[in-house]
């Protein structure tokens, strides 16, 4: 069933964000499938109370090398002008 794994991952990530105090229902705080200036899409963009990007989350299948996701997320963060001291892989 296409999309099932993605939907399951989204549920898990949403729960983890909620556990950390993020309001995933507030589009000013958590943006999903956010279209970037170069027309690519970030899976998640976390924003401050003024709507400025603070972090990018790029979800990947377990079979994908985490370094690939890290490079992609950093490129997205650079487009969004996320403060460089906020870059972290976890």
N, C-alpha and C positions, 0 to 999 in steps of 0.2 A: 504494500500500500504506500504510494508515494507521499512524502510529506510527514509520515508518521514519526520517523526518527527526529525530524526537525521540530515537530510539535512537542515531542517528549523532551527534547533538549531545551526548548523554550520554557516549558513548565519548570524544569530543574533550575535553569538560570534565573527565571523570575522568582522562584522561591528563595534562592540564595541572595538575590538583591533585596527582597523583602526582609530577610533575616538581618541584613545590614542596614535596614532603615530606609531603603529607597521605596518611594511610592510608584510602583510600576504602572499604575493607572493614570498618573499625572504626566501628560505628554511634554510638559515643560521641564520635567526632571529626568524622565527616561524616554528616549526616542528609539523606536524599533525600525529596522530596515531604512535607516536614514540616508537619503540621497545626498552625496557629497558634490562639491563643485565640479569634479571630473566625471560625474554621472555614475560612479560606482556607489555601492551601498554598504554602509557599516551595519553590522547586526544590531549593535546597541551603542547609543551615545548617552552618557550620563552627564547631566548639566547642573550647574549651580542655580541658585534661586533667581538669577537674572537671565537664565537660558543659555549661558556660556558653557561650551563643552569643557568638561573636566577629565573625561576618560572615554576610551573606546573599548568595547568588548567584541572580539571577533571569535565566534564559536566555530569549531571544526570537529569533524569526525575524529575518533580516536586513532584512525589509521593515518591521519595527516600529521606530518612533522610539525611539532609546536613552533619551530623556528620560522616556518612559512607563515603561520598565523601571526607570529610576533612582528615580522617584517610588514605584513599587510596592515596590522593594527597601527603600527607606528606611522606608516604612510598616511593612513586615514587621520590619525591624530595630528599630524603635521598640517594637513589640509584644513583642519578645524582649529588650528592654533592652540591645541591643548598644551598647557605648560609642560616643558620638557622634564621638570622634576617630578611630574605625575606619571611618567612612563614606568610601567611595572608589568612584569609577566608573572602570572600566578596560576 
